[in-house]
Amino acid sequence: MNRTTACEVHRRLLKEYPIVDGQRHFLEFYNPYETLILTILSAQTTDRAVNAVRDDLFARYPTPEALARAEPEDVEPLIRTIGFHRTKARHIVGAARKVVDEFGGEVPRTMEELLTLPGVGRKTANIILSQAFEINVGIAVDTHVARLSKRLGFTDSTNPDIIERDLVALFPEEAWRDINYLLIRHGRAVCTAQNPKHAECVVADLCRYYRELGGGEE
């Protein structure tokens, strides 16, 4: 796909899923610390499940310093309803300790520094930078972004790092902050993993997957 077509996809999706008050996220975070912790917790679980534990978690541990003083065993009961809660308890406590010990209690603002924190990979770091600091150095690639990028023709890869590379090469930098949000919205509403709703898709005529189907249904 060329940049002109990709930008048309972006334009149509932005019209279909308007961004209200600059909100391009699904988790209920309100500062960099909350963004870090909730994004770590969101791996391989639903946003709804993470949002359901946020109030109790931050009531108990409202700052990095408070969480850094905890033991993972203290945190586990507060997040037991989300997937991999024991591992994630270790990650968020470890991340808080590193933020306090090495970054003066402030969530770091660079990709390189964020990647040193437990539980933070490139996808998580991209989300933190974009949502907490409005710094866009890349595009977070989750399962929705990976699926739609391949279907639409943005990439030929299933590797998240290669998909991100292809996306940032394809879209102008000012669009990077929108792509994750728009593809998640469209992936949930229309371009689902099973039985995508081609008749409801505002970009079907631009979609490689739809063309390969001959313009018909699966």
KAFEN-V115179 format. One record per helix or strand of 3 or more residues. SS is the DSSP state (2 for helix, 1 for strand). FROM is the first residue (numbers start at 0). TO is the last residue. If there is no record, write none. Layout:
ss;from;to
SS;FROM;TO
SS;FROM;TO
This chain:
ss;from;to
2;2;15
2;31;40
2;46;59
2;63;67
2;71;75
2;84;102
2;110;113
2;121;132
2;142;151
2;159;169
2;172;188
2;197;199
2;203;205
2;207;211
